[in-house]
Amino acid sequence: MRHILTFSSLAFGALFVALAPAALASNTWYVDGVNGNDNNDCKTAQTACQTIGHAISLASSQDSIMVAPATYKENLTISKA
């Protein structure tokens, strides 16, 4: 049984090392059309961008954009995955 536990630990460790860079590489950007400001860093709900377009300009592949309820009068072009 000791060998099974060791193998499981090694397998889990290898899986964590393989997936950690992808998980760490993604960001979440926040947009709040009422209280946000495009001069903010957009990294928290309290320091949200004001426009979706600005958040898109900051985002990379695999990132997420959280949009607070508001009316956003923007013409958006999303050219990223």
Secondary structure, DSSP 8 states (H G I E B T S, - for coil): -HHHHHHHHHHHHHHHHHHHHHHHH--EEEE-TTT--TTS--SSGGG-BS-HHHHHHH--TT-EEEE-SS-----------
